Amino acid sequence: MREAGIAELLSEGRSRPLTVVYEDLVADPAAELARVLSFLGIDHPKGIGFSSGYRQIADPISEGWVQRFREEKQKGWQNVGW
């Protein structure tokens, strides 16, 4: 919900944001770096690599924790946001 509000605010100001998705960054950090540099209009130096040092840790157990948190946090809400 917060992202939608930010997107609306930026569109009113005619700003064009770039969204970097965590899973994409973890899966291929070099490609995401190239995409960010391209978005900024910066040439990607040849031969320069990039490694984020991050790895995806999400699994069915952590997803279960997320769902439990969301359900507990929204208990009694009329409009569920997640």
C-alpha positions in Angstrom: 0.0 0.0 0.0 2.8 2.4 0.8 4.5 1.7 -2.5 1.2 2.6 -4.3 1.1 6.0 -2.5 4.8 6.7 -3.3 4.2 5.8 -7.0 1.2 8.1 -7.1 3.2 10.9 -5.5 6.1 10.5 -7.9 3.8 10.4 -11.0 2.2 13.7 -9.9 5.7 15.2 -9.8 6.5 13.6 -13.2 9.3 11.6 -11.6 10.1 8.2 -13.1 11.4 5.8 -10.4 13.3 2.7 -10.9 12.2 -0.3 -8.9 15.0 -2.7 -7.9 13.5 -6.0 -6.8 15.5 -7.8 -4.1 15.1 -11.2 -5.7 16.4 -9.9 -9.0 19.4 -8.3 -7.3 20.2 -11.5 -5.5 19.7 -13.7 -8.6 21.9 -11.6 -10.9 23.6 -8.6 -9.2 25.7 -7.7 -12.3 22.6 -7.4 -14.5 20.8 -5.3 -11.9 23.8 -3.0 -11.6 23.9 -2.6 -15.4 20.1 -1.8 -15.4 20.5 0.8 -12.7 23.5 2.4 -14.5 21.5 2.4 -17.7 18.5 4.0 -16.0 20.9 6.8 -14.7 22.4 7.3 -18.1 25.8 6.1 -16.9 27.9 3.8 -19.2 28.8 0.5 -17.5 32.6 0.3 -17.5 33.8 -2.8 -19.4 35.4 -5.5 -17.3 33.9 -4.2 -14.0 32.0 -6.9 -12.1 29.7 -6.7 -9.2 28.9 -9.1 -6.4 26.3 -8.1 -3.8 27.4 -10.7 -1.2 23.7 -11.4 -0.5 21.9 -14.6 -1.1 18.2 -15.3 -1.0 17.2 -17.0 2.3 13.5 -17.2 1.7 12.1 -20.7 2.0 8.7 -22.2 2.9 9.4 -21.9 6.6 10.2 -18.1 6.5 7.2 -17.6 4.2 5.1 -19.3 6.8 6.4 -16.8 9.4 5.6 -13.9 7.1 2.0 -15.1 6.6 1.6 -15.7 10.4 2.9 -12.1 11.1 0.5 -10.6 8.5 -2.5 -12.5 9.9 -1.7 -11.6 13.5 -1.0 -8.0 12.6 -4.3 -7.6 10.7 -6.5 -9.5 13.2 -9.8 -7.6 13.4 -9.1 -5.4 10.4 -12.0 -4.8 8.0 -9.7 -4.2 5.0 -6.8 -6.6 4.9 -3.8 -5.0 3.2 -1.4 -7.9 2.6 
